[in-house]
Amino acid sequence: MADVFGSIALMLGLACSGLVHPIVAIAMLLAFLVLAAESYLATYTLSRFQLSQGLFGPTEIRIVLAIGTLQLIRSPWSTIFGHRFLLFDIGGSIATTIMFAMAVTVTVRHTAQLYREEPLP
């Protein structure tokens, strides 16, 4: 629960800071909560708790967030193909996409595993 409440506080803080659009912050929070729910359900059904999914775990995500925060000292903006975006909007959009993709991937994998362990008659 500490991770859930901490994530809510972090995303609310980012949304109120003006460093990320509120929609991007909400999308990141939703993606995190979906991934967390999948992890909790997998823990219950498979008796296996896995904090990290793929290459990134909580520590790596915090390191990337710290690097982005240091970049904010220079400028909160980034230019891509001649268009100016908030740096955390770009990072948040990428993070949201990756988290949702990871959630779908592990959900499919765990569903297949559960079916193999207890197939329908």
Biopython code that builds the backbone (N, CA, C, O; Angstrom):
import numpy as np
from Bio.PDB.StructureBuilder import StructureBuilder

atoms = [
    (1, "MET", "N", (0.821, -1.194, 0.000)),
    (1, "MET", "CA", (0.000, 0.000, 0.000)),
    (1, "MET", "C", (0.862, 1.253, 0.000)),
    (1, "MET", "O", (0.466, 2.293, -0.526)),
    (2, "ALA", "N", (2.046, 1.142, 0.597)),
    (2, "ALA", "CA", (2.937, 2.303, 0.611)),
    (2, "ALA", "C", (3.307, 2.715, -0.808)),
    (2, "ALA", "O", (3.387, 3.908, -1.100)),
    (3, "ASP", "N", (3.535, 1.736, -1.704)),
    (3, "ASP", "CA", (3.851, 2.058, -3.095)),
    (3, "ASP", "C", (2.673, 2.744, -3.783)),
    (3, "ASP", "O", (2.865, 3.693, -4.543)),
    (4, "VAL", "N", (1.466, 2.272, -3.523)),
    (4, "VAL", "CA", (0.282, 2.861, -4.148)),
    (4, "VAL", "C", (0.092, 4.298, -3.668)),
    (4, "VAL", "O", (-0.074, 5.209, -4.479)),
    (5, "PHE", "N", (0.118, 4.503, -2.342)),
    (5, "PHE", "CA", (-0.056, 5.862, -1.814)),
    (5, "PHE", "C", (1.101, 6.771, -2.235)),
    (5, "PHE", "O", (0.887, 7.946, -2.533)),
    (6, "GLY", "N", (2.309, 6.240, -2.259)),
    (6, "GLY", "CA", (3.466, 7.017, -2.704)),
    (6, "GLY", "C", (3.351, 7.427, -4.161)),
    (6, "GLY", "O", (3.697, 8.551, -4.524)),
    (7, "SER", "N", (2.867, 6.520, -4.994)),
    (7, "SER", "CA", (2.692, 6.832, -6.419)),
    (7, "SER", "C", (1.611, 7.876, -6.628)),
    (7, "SER", "O", (1.751, 8.767, -7.466)),
    (8, "ILE", "N", (0.527, 7.763, -5.859)),
    (8, "ILE", "CA", (-0.534, 8.768, -5.952)),
    (8, "ILE", "C", (0.016, 10.146, -5.566)),
    (8, "ILE", "O", (-0.239, 11.134, -6.254)),
    (9, "ALA", "N", (0.763, 10.206, -4.476)),
    (9, "ALA", "CA", (1.335, 11.476, -4.028)),
    (9, "ALA", "C", (2.312, 12.030, -5.062)),
    (9, "ALA", "O", (2.299, 13.226, -5.352)),
    (10, "LEU", "N", (3.152, 11.171, -5.613)),
    (10, "LEU", "CA", (4.133, 11.602, -6.613)),
    (10, "LEU", "C", (3.447, 12.169, -7.853)),
    (10, "LEU", "O", (3.819, 13.236, -8.340)),
    (11, "MET", "N", (2.445, 11.452, -8.361)),
    (11, "MET", "CA", (1.773, 11.912, -9.578)),
    (11, "MET", "C", (0.932, 13.166, -9.331)),
    (11, "MET", "O", (0.851, 14.036, -10.197)),
    (12, "LEU", "N", (0.305, 13.263, -8.153)),
    (12, "LEU", "CA", (-0.421, 14.500, -7.827)),
    (12, "LEU", "C", (0.544, 15.674, -7.746)),
    (12, "LEU", "O", (0.251, 16.760, -8.246)),
    (13, "GLY", "N", (1.690, 15.457, -7.119)),
    (13, "GLY", "CA", (2.699, 16.508, -7.022)),
    (13, "GLY", "C", (3.201, 16.941, -8.386)),
    (13, "GLY", "O", (3.335, 18.135, -8.653)),
    (14, "LEU", "N", (3.481, 15.967, -9.256)),
    (14, "LEU", "CA", (3.939, 16.299, -10.608)),
    (14, "LEU", "C", (2.853, 17.045, -11.382)),
    (14, "LEU", "O", (3.135, 18.020, -12.078)),
    (15, "ALA", "N", (1.604, 16.576, -11.255)),
    (15, "ALA", "CA", (0.503, 17.220, -11.977)),
    (15, "ALA", "C", (0.314, 18.663, -11.526)),
    (15, "ALA", "O", (0.002, 19.530, -12.342)),
    (16, "CYS", "N", (0.498, 18.925, -10.250)),
    (16, "CYS", "CA", (0.332, 20.286, -9.715)),
    (16, "CYS", "C", (1.555, 21.166, -9.965)),
    (16, "CYS", "O", (1.463, 22.389, -9.853)),
    (17, "SER", "N", (2.683, 20.574, -10.296)),
    (17, "SER", "CA", (3.924, 21.335, -10.449)),
    (17, "SER", "C", (4.000, 22.131, -11.743)),
    (17, "SER", "O", (4.735, 23.114, -11.832)),
    (18, "GLY", "N", (3.243, 21.706, -12.740)),
    (18, "GLY", "CA", (3.355, 22.353, -14.041)),
    (18, "GLY", "C", (4.479, 21.777, -14.888)),
    (18, "GLY", "O", (4.704, 22.229, -16.010)),
    (19, "LEU", "N", (5.186, 20.785, -14.361)),
    (19, "LEU", "CA", (6.285, 20.157, -15.099)),
    (19, "LEU", "C", (5.808, 19.006, -15.977)),
    (19, "LEU", "O", (6.564, 18.478, -16.792)),
    (20, "VAL", "N", (4.544, 18.626, -15.801)),
    (20, "VAL", "CA", (3.924, 17.595, -16.631)),
    (20, "VAL", "C", (2.434, 17.927, -16.705)),
    (20, "VAL", "O", (1.854, 18.410, -15.733)),
    (21, "HIS", "N", (1.830, 17.672, -17.838)),
    (21, "HIS", "CA", (0.390, 17.905, -17.962)),
    (21, "HIS", "C", (-0.352, 16.894, -17.084)),
    (21, "HIS", "O", (0.052, 15.734, -17.003)),
    (22, "PRO", "N", (-1.420, 17.319, -16.434)),
    (22, "PRO", "CA", (-2.156, 16.419, -15.543)),
    (22, "PRO", "C", (-2.609, 15.114, -16.214)),
    (22, "PRO", "O", (-2.624, 14.065, -15.570)),
    (23, "ILE", "N", (-2.973, 15.170, -17.486)),
    (23, "ILE", "CA", (-3.410, 13.953, -18.197)),
    (23, "ILE", "C", (-2.269, 12.943, -18.270)),
    (23, "ILE", "O", (-2.495, 11.743, -18.113)),
    (24, "VAL", "N", (-1.060, 13.412, -18.505)),
    (24, "VAL", "CA", (0.094, 12.506, -18.567)),
    (24, "VAL", "C", (0.357, 11.900, -17.185)),
    (24, "VAL", "O", (0.658, 10.712, -17.073)),
    (25, "ALA", "N", (0.243, 12.717, -16.137)),
    (25, "ALA", "CA", (0.432, 12.215, -14.771)),
    (25, "ALA", "C", (-0.617, 11.158, -14.425)),
    (25, "ALA", "O", (-0.300, 10.136, -13.817)),
    (26, "ILE", "N", (-1.869, 11.411, -14.817)),
    (26, "ILE", "CA", (-2.942, 10.439, -14.565)),
    (26, "ILE", "C", (-2.685, 9.151, -15.342)),
    (26, "ILE", "O", (-2.879, 8.056, -14.814)),
    (27, "ALA", "N", (-2.252, 9.278, -16.584)),
    (27, "ALA", "CA", (-1.954, 8.089, -17.395)),
    (27, "ALA", "C", (-0.831, 7.268, -16.764)),
    (27, "ALA", "O", (-0.907, 6.040, -16.726)),
    (28, "MET", "N", (0.214, 7.943, -16.266)),
    (28, "MET", "CA", (1.305, 7.218, -15.596)),
    (28, "MET", "C", (0.794, 6.507, -14.356)),
    (28, "MET", "O", (1.151, 5.355, -14.108)),
    (29, "LEU", "N", (-0.038, 7.184, -13.575)),
    (29, "LEU", "CA", (-0.582, 6.583, -12.359)),
    (29, "LEU", "C", (-1.437, 5.372, -12.703)),
    (29, "LEU", "O", (-1.308, 4.325, -12.068)),
    (30, "LEU", "N", (-2.308, 5.498, -13.698)),
    (30, "LEU", "CA", (-3.143, 4.366, -14.097)),
    (30, "LEU", "C", (-2.308, 3.182, -14.580)),
    (30, "LEU", "O", (-2.579, 2.036, -14.223)),
    (31, "ALA", "N", (-1.296, 3.465, -15.390)),
    (31, "ALA", "CA", (-0.424, 2.392, -15.878)),
    (31, "ALA", "C", (0.278, 1.704, -14.710)),
    (31, "ALA", "O", (0.381, 0.478, -14.683)),
    (32, "PHE", "N", (0.758, 2.486, -13.746)),
    (32, "PHE", "CA", (1.406, 1.896, -12.574)),
    (32, "PHE", "C", (0.433, 1.034, -11.787)),
    (32, "PHE", "O", (0.779, -0.072, -11.371)),
    (33, "LEU", "N", (-0.786, 1.532, -11.580)),
    (33, "LEU", "CA", (-1.768, 0.785, -10.798)),
    (33, "LEU", "C", (-2.182, -0.508, -11.498)),
    (33, "LEU", "O", (-2.397, -1.524, -10.836)),
    (34, "VAL", "N", (-2.296, -0.486, -12.827)),
    (34, "VAL", "CA", (-2.606, -1.706, -13.572)),
    (34, "VAL", "C", (-1.474, -2.712, -13.409)),
    (34, "VAL", "O", (-1.717, -3.894, -13.165)),
    (35, "LEU", "N", (-0.251, -2.246, -13.542)),
    (35, "LEU", "CA", (0.903, -3.134, -13.387)),
    (35, "LEU", "C", (1.001, -3.662, -11.955)),
    (35, "LEU", "O", (1.330, -4.830, -11.745)),
    (36, "ALA", "N", (0.721, -2.817, -10.985)),
    (36, "ALA", "CA", (0.742, -3.244, -9.587)),
    (36, "ALA", "C", (-0.345, -4.282, -9.322)),
    (36, "ALA", "O", (-0.097, -5.281, -8.647)),
    (37, "ALA", "N", (-1.546, -4.052, -9.849)),
    (37, "ALA", "CA", (-2.642, -5.012, -9.654)),
    (37, "ALA", "C", (-2.283, -6.359, -10.259)),
    (37, "ALA", "O", (-2.564, -7.397, -9.660)),
    (38, "GLU", "N", (-1.673, -6.359, -11.423)),
    (38, "GLU", "CA", (-1.258, -7.615, -12.044)),
    (38, "GLU", "C", (-0.247, -8.331, -11.154)),
    (38, "GLU", "O", (-0.307, -9.549, -10.986)),
    (39, "SER", "N", (0.672, -7.571, -10.593)),
    (39, "SER", "CA", (1.679, -8.151, -9.708)),
    (39, "SER", "C", (1.040, -8.745, -8.453)),
    (39, "SER", "O", (1.421, -9.829, -8.011)),
    (40, "TYR", "N", (0.074, -8.036, -7.884)),
    (40, "TYR", "CA", (-0.603, -8.534, -6.680)),
    (40, "TYR", "C", (-1.390, -9.802, -6.986)),
    (40, "TYR", "O", (-1.360, -10.757, -6.208)),
    (41, "LEU", "N", (-2.099, -9.816, -8.123)),
    (41, "LEU", "CA", (-2.867, -10.999, -8.496)),
    (41, "LEU", "C", (-1.955, -12.184, -8.804)),
    (41, "LEU", "O", (-2.271, -13.320, -8.451)),
    (42, "ALA", "N", (-0.829, -11.923, -9.458)),
    (42, "ALA", "CA", (0.121, -12.994, -9.739)),
    (42, "ALA", "C", (0.697, -13.552, -8.441)),
    (42, "ALA", "O", (0.926, -14.756, -8.326)),
    (43, "THR", "N", (0.927, -12.683, -7.473)),
    (43, "THR", "CA", (1.425, -13.142, -6.177)),
    (43, "THR", "C", (0.427, -14.088, -5.531)),
    (43, "THR", "O", (0.809, -15.111, -4.963)),
    (44, "TYR", "N", (-0.842, -13.749, -5.616)),
    (44, "TYR", "CA", (-1.876, -14.582, -4.996)),
    (44, "TYR", "C", (-2.086, -15.894, -5.759)),
    (44, "TYR", "O", (-2.151, -16.964, -5.154)),
    (45, "THR", "N", (-2.191, -15.807, -7.079)),
    (45, "THR", "CA", (-2.538, -16.994, -7.863)),
    (45, "THR", "C", (-1.356, -17.905, -8.157)),
    (45, "THR", "O", (-1.518, -19.121, -8.251)),
    (46, "LEU", "N", (-0.173, -17.328, -8.303)),
    (46, "LEU", "CA", (1.011, -18.125, -8.653)),
    (46, "LEU", "C", (1.973, -18.317, -7.484)),
    (46, "LEU", "O", (2.972, -19.028, -7.596)),
    (47, "SER", "N", (1.659, -17.677, -6.365)),
    (47, "SER", "CA", (2.523, -17.731, -5.171)),
    (47, "SER", "C", (3.944, -17.280, -5.479)),
    (47, "SER", "O", (4.917, -17.848, -4.983)),
    (48, "ARG", "N", (4.041, -16.245, -6.311)),
    (48, "ARG", "CA", (5.360, -15.726, -6.676)),
    (48, "ARG", "C", (5.255, -14.212, -6.814)),
    (48, "ARG", "O", (4.499, -13.700, -7.639)),
    (49, "PHE", "N", (6.032, -13.501, -5.986)),
    (49, "PHE", "CA", (6.039, -12.037, -6.034)),
    (49, "PHE", "C", (7.222, -11.587, -6.857)),
    (49, "PHE", "O", (8.363, -11.959, -6.583)),
    (50, "GLN", "N", (6.943, -10.783, -7.871)),
    (50, "GLN", "CA", (7.997, -10.286, -8.750)),
    (50, "GLN", "C", (7.885, -8.777, -8.812)),
    (50, "GLN", "O", (6.948, -8.242, -9.404)),
    (51, "LEU", "N", (8.840, -8.090, -8.202)),
    (51, "LEU", "CA", (8.801, -6.634, -8.135)),
    (51, "LEU", "C", (9.169, -5.999, -9.470)),
    (51, "LEU", "O", (8.566, -5.001, -9.866)),
    (52, "SER", "N", (10.141, -6.559, -10.161)),
    (52, "SER", "CA", (10.598, -6.014, -11.440)),
    (52, "SER", "C", (9.938, -6.752, -12.591)),
    (52, "SER", "O", (9.693, -7.956, -12.519)),
    (53, "GLN", "N", (9.658, -6.019, -13.641)),
    (53, "GLN", "CA", (9.133, -6.601, -14.871)),
    (53, "GLN", "C", (10.054, -6.155, -15.997)),
    (53, "GLN", "O", (10.159, -4.961, -16.277)),
    (54, "GLY", "N", (10.706, -7.084, -16.632)),
    (54, "GLY", "CA", (11.612, -6.729, -17.716)),
    (54, "GLY", "C", (12.908, -6.139, -17.172)),
    (54, "GLY", "O", (13.405, -6.565, -16.130)),
    (55, "LEU", "N", (13.447, -5.159, -17.883)),
    (55, "LEU", "CA", (14.738, -4.570, -17.516)),
    (55, "LEU", "C", (14.632, -3.558, -16.381)),
    (55, "LEU", "O", (15.612, -3.299, -15.682)),
    (56, "PHE", "N", (13.447, -2.990, -16.199)),
    (56, "PHE", "CA", (13.292, -1.916, -15.227)),
    (56, "PHE", "C", (12.520, -2.368, -14.009)),
    (56, "PHE", "O", (11.447, -2.964, -14.109)),
    (57, "GLY", "N", (13.087, -2.073, -12.870)),
    (57, "GLY", "CA", (12.408, -2.261, -11.603)),
    (57, "GLY", "C", (12.247, -0.902, -10.954)),
    (57, "GLY", "O", (12.570, 0.117, -11.565)),
    (58, "PRO", "N", (11.757, -0.871, -9.740)),
    (58, "PRO", "CA", (11.550, 0.415, -9.056)),
    (58, "PRO", "C", (12.824, 1.241, -8.919)),
    (58, "PRO", "O", (12.783, 2.464, -9.055)),
    (59, "THR", "N", (13.952, 0.592, -8.651)),
    (59, "THR", "CA", (15.210, 1.334, -8.488)),
    (59, "THR", "C", (15.626, 2.000, -9.785)),
    (59, "THR", "O", (16.013, 3.169, -9.784)),
    (60, "GLU", "N", (15.552, 1.272, -10.895)),
    (60, "GLU", "CA", (15.941, 1.835, -12.186)),
    (60, "GLU", "C", (15.019, 2.988, -12.583)),
    (60, "GLU", "O", (15.467, 3.986, -13.147)),
    (61, "ILE", "N", (13.736, 2.840, -12.284)),
    (61, "ILE", "CA", (12.791, 3.918, -12.609)),
    (61, "ILE", "C", (13.104, 5.164, -11.794)),
    (61, "ILE", "O", (13.032, 6.281, -12.307)),
    (62, "ARG", "N", (13.450, 4.976, -10.532)),
    (62, "ARG", "CA", (13.816, 6.130, -9.693)),
    (62, "ARG", "C", (15.086, 6.806, -10.194)),
    (62, "ARG", "O", (15.196, 8.030, -10.128)),
    (63, "ILE", "N", (16.043, 6.035, -10.691)),
    (63, "ILE", "CA", (17.284, 6.601, -11.242)),
    (63, "ILE", "C", (16.966, 7.435, -12.480)),
    (63, "ILE", "O", (17.474, 8.548, -12.623)),
    (64, "VAL", "N", (16.133, 6.910, -13.372)),
    (64, "VAL", "CA", (15.740, 7.664, -14.575)),
    (64, "VAL", "C", (15.001, 8.944, -14.183)),
    (64, "VAL", "O", (15.231, 10.001, -14.772)),
    (65, "LEU", "N", (14.122, 8.851, -13.198)),
    (65, "LEU", "CA", (13.393, 10.031, -12.721)),
    (65, "LEU", "C", (14.357, 11.063, -12.133)),
    (65, "LEU", "O", (14.174, 12.262, -12.343)),
    (66, "ALA", "N", (15.375, 10.618, -11.403)),
    (66, "ALA", "CA", (16.367, 11.537, -10.834)),
    (66, "ALA", "C", (17.165, 12.228, -11.944)),
    (66, "ALA", "O", (17.434, 13.427, -11.861)),
    (67, "ILE", "N", (17.538, 11.482, -12.971)),
    (67, "ILE", "CA", (18.269, 12.072, -14.102)),
    (67, "ILE", "C", (17.394, 13.116, -14.797)),
    (67, "ILE", "O", (17.871, 14.196, -15.146)),
    (68, "GLY", "N", (16.118, 12.794, -14.997)),
    (68, "GLY", "CA", (15.191, 13.762, -15.598)),
    (68, "GLY", "C", (15.042, 14.999, -14.747)),
    (68, "GLY", "O", (14.963, 16.111, -15.269)),
    (69, "THR", "N", (15.002, 14.816, -13.434)),
    (69, "THR", "CA", (14.883, 15.951, -12.519)),
    (69, "THR", "C", (16.112, 16.848, -12.605)),
    (69, "THR", "O", (15.991, 18.072, -12.559)),
    (70, "LEU", "N", (17.287, 16.253, -12.727)),
    (70, "LEU", "CA", (18.507, 17.048, -12.895)),
    (70, "LEU", "C", (18.465, 17.828, -14.211)),
    (70, "LEU", "O", (18.940, 18.962, -14.281)),
    (71, "GLN", "N", (17.900, 17.220, -15.246)),
    (71, "GLN", "CA", (17.771, 17.912, -16.530)),
    (71, "GLN", "C", (16.832, 19.113, -16.405)),
    (71, "GLN", "O", (16.995, 20.102, -17.120)),
    (72, "LEU", "N", (15.859, 19.035, -15.509)),
    (72, "LEU", "CA", (14.921, 20.147, -15.312)),
    (72, "LEU", "C", (15.628, 21.403, -14.828)),
    (72, "LEU", "O", (15.134, 22.510, -15.044)),
    (73, "ILE", "N", (16.772, 21.249, -14.180)),
    (73, "ILE", "CA", (17.540, 22.416, -13.729)),
    (73, "ILE", "C", (17.933, 23.268, -14.940)),
    (73, "ILE", "O", (17.903, 24.497, -14.874)),
    (74, "ARG", "N", (18.296, 22.617, -16.032)),
    (74, "ARG", "CA", (18.649, 23.345, -17.260)),
    (74, "ARG", "C", (17.416, 23.920, -17.931)),
    (74, "ARG", "O", (17.358, 25.111, -18.237)),
    (75, "SER", "N", (16.410, 23.042, -18.162)),
    (75, "SER", "CA", (15.183, 23.484, -18.822)),
    (75, "SER", "C", (14.133, 22.391, -18.713)),
    (75, "SER", "O", (14.453, 21.210, -18.842)),
    (76, "PRO", "N", (12.878, 22.774, -18.477)),
    (76, "PRO", "CA", (11.817, 21.764, -18.428)),
    (76, "PRO", "C", (11.307, 21.380, -19.822)),
    (76, "PRO", "O", (10.395, 20.563, -19.953)),
    (77, "TRP", "N", (11.899, 21.971, -20.849)),
    (77, "TRP", "CA", (11.428, 21.762, -22.216)),
    (77, "TRP", "C", (12.399, 20.912, -23.017)),
    (77, "TRP", "O", (13.598, 20.879, -22.740)),
    (78, "SER", "N", (11.856, 20.226, -24.015)),
    (78, "SER", "CA", (12.660, 19.451, -24.956)),
    (78, "SER", "C", (12.063, 19.656, -26.343)),
    (78, "SER", "O", (10.853, 19.831, -26.484)),
    (79, "THR", "N", (12.899, 19.633, -27.347)),
    (79, "THR", "CA", (12.437, 19.834, -28.715)),
    (79, "THR", "C", (12.617, 18.543, -29.502)),
    (79, "THR", "O", (13.706, 17.972, -29.558)),
    (80, "ILE", "N", (11.518, 18.098, -30.108)),
    (80, "ILE", "CA", (11.546, 16.891, -30.934)),
    (80, "ILE", "C", (10.926, 17.239, -32.277)),
    (80, "ILE", "O", (9.782, 17.689, -32.345)),
    (81, "PHE", "N", (11.687, 17.029, -33.345)),
    (81, "PHE", "CA", (11.223, 17.324, -34.698)),
    (81, "PHE", "C", (10.663, 18.740, -34.812)),
    (81, "PHE", "O", (9.647, 18.966, -35.470)),
    (82, "GLY", "N", (11.332, 19.683, -34.168)),
    (82, "GLY", "CA", (10.941, 21.079, -34.253)),
    (82, "GLY", "C", (9.771, 21.485, -33.367)),
    (82, "GLY", "O", (9.356, 22.643, -33.389)),
    (83, "HIS", "N", (9.234, 20.549, -32.587)),
    (83, "HIS", "CA", (8.121, 20.848, -31.682)),
    (83, "HIS", "C", (8.619, 20.824, -30.242)),
    (83, "HIS", "O", (9.406, 19.961, -29.852)),
    (84, "ARG", "N", (8.145, 21.782, -29.469)),
    (84, "ARG", "CA", (8.570, 21.919, -28.077)),
    (84, "ARG", "C", (7.578, 21.223, -27.141)),
    (84, "ARG", "O", (6.376, 21.484, -27.183)),
    (85, "PHE", "N", (8.106, 20.337, -26.299)),
    (85, "PHE", "CA", (7.296, 19.589, -25.344)),
    (85, "PHE", "C", (7.918, 19.696, -23.960)),
    (85, "PHE", "O", (9.120, 19.924, -23.823)),
    (86, "LEU", "N", (7.093, 19.529, -22.942)),
    (86, "LEU", "CA", (7.640, 19.400, -21.593)),
    (86, "LEU", "C", (8.411, 18.082, -21.505)),
    (86, "LEU", "O", (7.937, 17.040, -21.959)),
    (87, "LEU", "N", (9.593, 18.144, -20.920)),
    (87, "LEU", "CA", (10.452, 16.963, -20.819)),
    (87, "LEU", "C", (9.728, 15.808, -20.136)),
    (87, "LEU", "O", (9.816, 14.667, -20.589)),
    (88, "PHE", "N", (9.012, 16.095, -19.046)),
    (88, "PHE", "CA", (8.338, 15.027, -18.314)),
    (88, "PHE", "C", (7.091, 14.526, -19.041)),
    (88, "PHE", "O", (6.625, 13.420, -18.763)),
    (89, "ASP", "N", (6.540, 15.317, -19.968)),
    (89, "ASP", "CA", (5.456, 14.807, -20.814)),
    (89, "ASP", "C", (6.002, 13.716, -21.737)),
    (89, "ASP", "O", (5.360, 12.686, -21.942)),
    (90, "ILE", "N", (7.177, 13.952, -22.282)),
    (90, "ILE", "CA", (7.792, 12.966, -23.165)),
    (90, "ILE", "C", (8.129, 11.701, -22.370)),
    (90, "ILE", "O", (7.747, 10.594, -22.751)),
    (91, "GLY", "N", (8.844, 11.882, -21.271)),
    (91, "GLY", "CA", (9.214, 10.741, -20.445)),
    (91, "GLY", "C", (8.007, 10.011, -19.895)),
    (91, "GLY", "O", (7.986, 8.781, -19.850)),
    (92, "GLY", "N", (6.995, 10.766, -19.472)),
    (92, "GLY", "CA", (5.784, 10.157, -18.931)),
    (92, "GLY", "C", (5.013, 9.370, -19.975)),
    (92, "GLY", "O", (4.470, 8.305, -19.680)),
    (93, "SER", "N", (4.962, 9.887, -21.186)),
    (93, "SER", "CA", (4.273, 9.178, -22.268)),
    (93, "SER", "C", (4.992, 7.881, -22.607)),
    (93, "SER", "O", (4.358, 6.850, -22.832)),
    (94, "ILE", "N", (6.310, 7.939, -22.643)),
    (94, "ILE", "CA", (7.099, 6.731, -22.899)),
    (94, "ILE", "C", (6.918, 5.733, -21.763)),
    (94, "ILE", "O", (6.711, 4.545, -22.010)),
    (95, "ALA", "N", (6.994, 6.201, -20.526)),
    (95, "ALA", "CA", (6.834, 5.318, -19.364)),
    (95, "ALA", "C", (5.452, 4.676, -19.337)),
    (95, "ALA", "O", (5.325, 3.489, -19.036)),
    (96, "THR", "N", (4.416, 5.454, -19.649)),
    (96, "THR", "CA", (3.049, 4.931, -19.668)),
    (96, "THR", "C", (2.912, 3.816, -20.699)),
    (96, "THR", "O", (2.350, 2.759, -20.414)),
    (97, "THR", "N", (3.426, 4.060, -21.888)),
    (97, "THR", "CA", (3.363, 3.064, -22.958)),
    (97, "THR", "C", (4.078, 1.784, -22.558)),
    (97, "THR", "O", (3.563, 0.685, -22.764)),
    (98, "ILE", "N", (5.261, 1.930, -21.989)),
    (98, "ILE", "CA", (6.041, 0.755, -21.584)),
    (98, "ILE", "C", (5.343, -0.006, -20.460)),
    (98, "ILE", "O", (5.283, -1.235, -20.491)),
    (99, "MET", "N", (4.814, 0.714, -19.463)),
    (99, "MET", "CA", (4.147, 0.031, -18.352)),
    (99, "MET", "C", (2.901, -0.717, -18.810)),
    (99, "MET", "O", (2.661, -1.843, -18.375)),
    (100, "PHE", "N", (2.101, -0.100, -19.690)),
    (100, "PHE", "CA", (0.920, -0.799, -20.200)),
    (100, "PHE", "C", (1.324, -2.021, -21.021)),
    (100, "PHE", "O", (0.702, -3.077, -20.910)),
    (101, "ALA", "N", (2.364, -1.881, -21.845)),
    (101, "ALA", "CA", (2.840, -3.013, -22.646)),
    (101, "ALA", "C", (3.338, -4.139, -21.741)),
    (101, "ALA", "O", (3.059, -5.310, -21.997)),
    (102, "MET", "N", (4.071, -3.791, -20.689)),
    (102, "MET", "CA", (4.553, -4.804, -19.748)),
    (102, "MET", "C", (3.381, -5.486, -19.059)),
    (102, "MET", "O", (3.401, -6.703, -18.873)),
    (103, "ALA", "N", (2.352, -4.719, -18.676)),
    (103, "ALA", "CA", (1.184, -5.290, -18.005)),
    (103, "ALA", "C", (0.477, -6.286, -18.916)),
    (103, "ALA", "O", (0.091, -7.367, -18.471)),
    (104, "VAL", "N", (0.306, -5.934, -20.179)),
    (104, "VAL", "CA", (-0.347, -6.846, -21.123)),
    (104, "VAL", "C", (0.504, -8.098, -21.321)),
    (104, "VAL", "O", (-0.021, -9.212, -21.321)),
    (105, "THR", "N", (1.809, -7.920, -21.488)),
    (105, "THR", "CA", (2.708, -9.052, -21.714)),
    (105, "THR", "C", (2.689, -10.029, -20.548)),
    (105, "THR", "O", (2.524, -11.231, -20.757)),
    (106, "VAL", "N", (2.855, -9.538, -19.330)),
    (106, "VAL", "CA", (2.892, -10.463, -18.182)),
    (106, "VAL", "C", (1.513, -11.048, -17.902)),
    (106, "VAL", "O", (1.410, -12.173, -17.412)),
    (107, "THR", "N", (0.451, -10.301, -18.206)),
    (107, "THR", "CA", (-0.899, -10.845, -18.028)),
    (107, "THR", "C", (-1.120, -12.032, -18.965)),
    (107, "THR", "O", (-1.645, -13.065, -18.551)),
    (108, "VAL", "N", (-0.723, -11.884, -20.211)),
    (108, "VAL", "CA", (-0.854, -12.987, -21.173)),
    (108, "VAL", "C", (0.000, -14.173, -20.723)),
    (108, "VAL", "O", (-0.454, -15.317, -20.762)),
    (109, "ARG", "N", (1.220, -13.905, -20.303)),
    (109, "ARG", "CA", (2.112, -14.977, -19.848)),
    (109, "ARG", "C", (1.540, -15.693, -18.628)),
    (109, "ARG", "O", (1.551, -16.922, -18.572)),
    (110, "HIS", "N", (1.049, -14.951, -17.671)),
    (110, "HIS", "CA", (0.506, -15.569, -16.459)),
    (110, "HIS", "C", (-0.802, -16.299, -16.735)),
    (110, "HIS", "O", (-1.061, -17.346, -16.141)),
    (111, "THR", "N", (-1.630, -15.762, -17.626)),
    (111, "THR", "CA", (-2.867, -16.447, -18.000)),
    (111, "THR", "C", (-2.555, -17.786, -18.654)),
    (111, "THR", "O", (-3.195, -18.791, -18.344)),
    (112, "ALA", "N", (-1.582, -17.808, -19.552)),
    (112, "ALA", "CA", (-1.182, -19.057, -20.201)),
    (112, "ALA", "C", (-0.641, -20.049, -19.172)),
    (112, "ALA", "O", (-0.945, -21.240, -19.235)),
    (113, "GLN", "N", (0.154, -19.562, -18.234)),
    (113, "GLN", "CA", (0.704, -20.436, -17.194)),
    (113, "GLN", "C", (-0.414, -21.025, -16.337)),
    (113, "GLN", "O", (-0.410, -22.222, -16.050)),
    (114, "LEU", "N", (-1.359, -20.200, -15.933)),
    (114, "LEU", "CA", (-2.480, -20.695, -15.129)),
    (114, "LEU", "C", (-3.321, -21.703, -15.911)),
    (114, "LEU", "O", (-3.802, -22.680, -15.338)),
    (115, "TYR", "N", (-3.501, -21.480, -17.202)),
    (115, "TYR", "CA", (-4.261, -22.428, -18.017)),
    (115, "TYR", "C", (-3.535, -23.769, -18.115)),
    (115, "TYR", "O", (-4.161, -24.825, -18.027)),
    (116, "ARG", "N", (-2.217, -23.725, -18.296)),
    (116, "ARG", "CA", (-1.442, -24.968, -18.351)),
    (116, "ARG", "C", (-1.535, -25.735, -17.038)),
    (116, "ARG", "O", (-1.599, -26.964, -17.032)),
    (117, "GLU", "N", (-1.543, -25.008, -15.933)),
    (117, "GLU", "CA", (-1.603, -25.660, -14.627)),
    (117, "GLU", "C", (-2.989, -26.208, -14.304)),
    (117, "GLU", "O", (-3.113, -27.187, -13.569)),
    (118, "GLU", "N", (-4.037, -25.578, -14.853)),
    (118, "GLU", "CA", (-5.397, -26.034, -14.572)),
    (118, "GLU", "C", (-6.268, -25.790, -15.792)),
    (118, "GLU", "O", (-7.061, -24.848, -15.813)),
    (119, "PRO", "N", (-6.124, -26.650, -16.831)),
    (119, "PRO", "CA", (-6.881, -26.439, -18.057)),
    (119, "PRO", "C", (-8.378, -26.697, -17.853)),
    (119, "PRO", "O", (-8.788, -27.398, -16.927)),
    (120, "LEU", "N", (-9.177, -26.109, -18.744)),
    (120, "LEU", "CA", (-10.619, -26.350, -18.719)),
    (120, "LEU", "C", (-10.880, -27.793, -19.111)),
    (120, "LEU", "O", (-10.119, -28.370, -19.888)),
    (121, "PRO", "N", (-11.958, -28.391, -18.578)),
    (121, "PRO", "CA", (-12.235, -29.802, -18.919)),
    (121, "PRO", "C", (-12.611, -29.984, -20.377)),
    (121, "PRO", "O", (-12.871, -31.106, -20.811)),
]
sb = StructureBuilder()
sb.init_structure("model")
sb.init_model(0)
sb.init_chain("A")
sb.init_seg("    ")
for serial, (resi, resn, name, xyz) in enumerate(atoms, 1):
    if name == "N":
        sb.init_residue(resn, " ", resi, " ")
    sb.init_atom(name, np.array(xyz, "f"), 0.0, 1.0, " ", f" {name:<3s}", serial, name[0])
structure = sb.get_structure()
